[in-house]
Amino acid sequence: MRTVVITGASRGLGLASATHLYQQGWRVVAAMRSVEAGLQRLRTATGASADDPRLLGVKLDLSDLASIPATAQAIEQAVGAPDAIVHNAGVAAAGAAEETPDDAWQQLFATNVFGPVALTRALLPTMRAAGRGRIVAVSSMGALRGMPVISAYSASKGALERWAEALSQEIAPFGLGVTILVTGTFNTDILTEQTPDYGDHHGAYGALYDGIHSAGKAAVAKASPPEKFALALGRAVVDTRPIVRRTVGADAGALAFMARWVPGRFVHHIVRMAMRIPPQGALRA
Ligand SMILES: NC(=O)c1ccc[n+]([C@@H]2O[C@H](COP(=O)([O-])OP(=O)(O)OC[C@H]3O[C@@H](n4cnc5c(N)ncnc54)[C@H](OP(=O)(O)O)[C@@H]3O)[C@@H](O)[C@H]2O)c1
């Protein structure tokens, strides 16, 4: 039986993915902050019983680095070497770089980068010994370029991707591989008020927020259901190539195509237009 560890399986893309993989016959280790509440939701979604050996919960708080070795130990004790780890859990924040406070930057990097790095480090010895395993990093189209008003998020996902790329070269000789999923817009809590907004909408960047929010609303209205993401993840966990980087969602695909083939300064300009950011010098005092 193949085993997958999915972080942040309590809601959104993680819940849909854990449900899909369970239905595909995987043993799912759902790594979550609130294990009981998360398991309850997963049991409702999958129809699994409370004593189903294919659905397990382990406690994980990515922003508490000191707790990660205990999480890894609990995973290994329960299932040995997992066949796949899906670094799905993540947080976002909105607001201009100048208005996003240090503790928000720290929270984002802890959850989106340092936690996944530490969890992987803790599980790698057993996975290397097993000689197989896939590490999936859930990134974002918001990291294809530095994106305005989500700079901390964009930077953290960019860092996650560069780490995953480097890691893939190091672990390929041991039979392990990495997939990076550059994810588009899916209908989850991350698109709602659950994501903190540090912007002062009546302050210096007010005009930017106005434009970006109306452009953002249109994108959110077209968000895909999380189940679509789960199908792509289902394909990602069985890939065997040393490194795969692929987009999930038509919007991510279109932006990735543009970022690859259109010169950087034009991409910058197109993003500015799409987000309705005032032109250079327009807000000069
Ligand atoms: N939805 C999109 O449009 C979209 C687009 C691009 C990329 N992504 C990425 O997809 C991933 C999943 O996001 P989502 O859309 O499903 O968002 P979501 O519905 O807000 O779910 C976020 C998940 O992360 C977990 N989490 C947050 N902080 C954590 C921590 N410190 N330790 C452990 N778990 C933590 C949450 O657990 P709790 O229930 O305990 O809060 C929740 O399960 C994220 O990495 C996100 O950046 C999403």
PDBQT file of the ligand as one rigid body, heavy atoms in Angstrom, charges set to zero:
ROOT
HETATM    1  N1  LIG A 301      -6.282  28.350  -3.256  1.00  0.00    +0.000 N 
HETATM    2  C1  LIG A 301      -5.513  28.980  -4.123  1.00  0.00    +0.000 C 
HETATM    3  O1  LIG A 301      -5.990  29.747  -4.982  1.00  0.00    +0.000 OA
HETATM    4  C2  LIG A 301      -4.029  28.750  -4.108  1.00  0.00    +0.000 A 
HETATM    5  C3  LIG A 301      -3.255  29.295  -5.149  1.00  0.00    +0.000 A 
HETATM    6  C4  LIG A 301      -1.896  29.077  -5.178  1.00  0.00    +0.000 A 
HETATM    7  C5  LIG A 301      -1.294  28.323  -4.176  1.00  0.00    +0.000 A 
HETATM    8  N2  LIG A 301      -2.044  27.829  -3.149  1.00  0.00    +0.000 N 
HETATM    9  C6  LIG A 301      -1.352  27.063  -2.099  1.00  0.00    +0.000 C 
HETATM   10  O2  LIG A 301      -2.058  25.874  -1.830  1.00  0.00    +0.000 OA
HETATM   11  C7  LIG A 301      -1.812  25.483  -0.484  1.00  0.00    +0.000 C 
HETATM   12  C8  LIG A 301      -3.140  25.172   0.195  1.00  0.00    +0.000 C 
HETATM   13  O3  LIG A 301      -3.870  26.378   0.285  1.00  0.00    +0.000 OA
HETATM   14  P1  LIG A 301      -5.453  26.436   0.356  1.00  0.00    +0.000 P 
HETATM   15  O4  LIG A 301      -5.885  27.250  -0.794  1.00  0.00    +0.000 OA
HETATM   16  O5  LIG A 301      -6.010  25.097   0.541  1.00  0.00    +0.000 OA
HETATM   17  O6  LIG A 301      -5.631  27.337   1.658  1.00  0.00    +0.000 OA
HETATM   18  P2  LIG A 301      -6.508  27.130   2.976  1.00  0.00    +0.000 P 
HETATM   19  O7  LIG A 301      -7.851  26.612   2.632  1.00  0.00    +0.000 OA
HETATM   20  O8  LIG A 301      -6.385  28.415   3.705  1.00  0.00    +0.000 OA
HETATM   21  O9  LIG A 301      -5.745  25.973   3.760  1.00  0.00    +0.000 OA
HETATM   22  C9  LIG A 301      -4.492  26.207   4.332  1.00  0.00    +0.000 C 
HETATM   23  C10 LIG A 301      -4.064  24.962   5.088  1.00  0.00    +0.000 C 
HETATM   24  O10 LIG A 301      -2.779  25.204   5.659  1.00  0.00    +0.000 OA
HETATM   25  C11 LIG A 301      -2.829  24.857   7.029  1.00  0.00    +0.000 C 
HETATM   26  N3  LIG A 301      -1.884  25.616   7.842  1.00  0.00    +0.000 N 
HETATM   27  C12 LIG A 301      -1.787  26.960   7.937  1.00  0.00    +0.000 A 
HETATM   28  N4  LIG A 301      -0.809  27.273   8.814  1.00  0.00    +0.000 NA
HETATM   29  C13 LIG A 301      -0.298  26.093   9.259  1.00  0.00    +0.000 A 
HETATM   30  C14 LIG A 301       0.726  25.760  10.176  1.00  0.00    +0.000 A 
HETATM   31  N5  LIG A 301       1.420  26.697  10.843  1.00  0.00    +0.000 N 
HETATM   32  N6  LIG A 301       1.002  24.458  10.402  1.00  0.00    +0.000 NA
HETATM   33  C15 LIG A 301       0.308  23.494   9.752  1.00  0.00    +0.000 A 
HETATM   34  N7  LIG A 301      -0.680  23.736   8.888  1.00  0.00    +0.000 NA
HETATM   35  C16 LIG A 301      -0.976  25.035   8.642  1.00  0.00    +0.000 A 
HETATM   36  C17 LIG A 301      -4.268  25.164   7.441  1.00  0.00    +0.000 C 
HETATM   37  O11 LIG A 301      -4.562  24.501   8.655  1.00  0.00    +0.000 OA
HETATM   38  P3  LIG A 301      -5.628  25.065   9.734  1.00  0.00    +0.000 P 
HETATM   39  O12 LIG A 301      -6.958  24.475   9.331  1.00  0.00    +0.000 OA
HETATM   40  O13 LIG A 301      -5.111  24.544  11.032  1.00  0.00    +0.000 OA
HETATM   41  O14 LIG A 301      -5.606  26.559   9.660  1.00  0.00    +0.000 OA
HETATM   42  C18 LIG A 301      -5.021  24.629   6.240  1.00  0.00    +0.000 C 
HETATM   43  O15 LIG A 301      -5.150  23.240   6.308  1.00  0.00    +0.000 OA
HETATM   44  C19 LIG A 301      -1.041  26.620   0.154  1.00  0.00    +0.000 C 
HETATM   45  O16 LIG A 301       0.326  26.302   0.196  1.00  0.00    +0.000 OA
HETATM   46  C20 LIG A 301      -1.298  27.792  -0.778  1.00  0.00    +0.000 C 
HETATM   47  O17 LIG A 301      -0.257  28.735  -0.735  1.00  0.00    +0.000 OA
HETATM   48  C21 LIG A 301      -3.389  28.029  -3.084  1.00  0.00    +0.000 A 
ENDROOT
TORSDOF 0
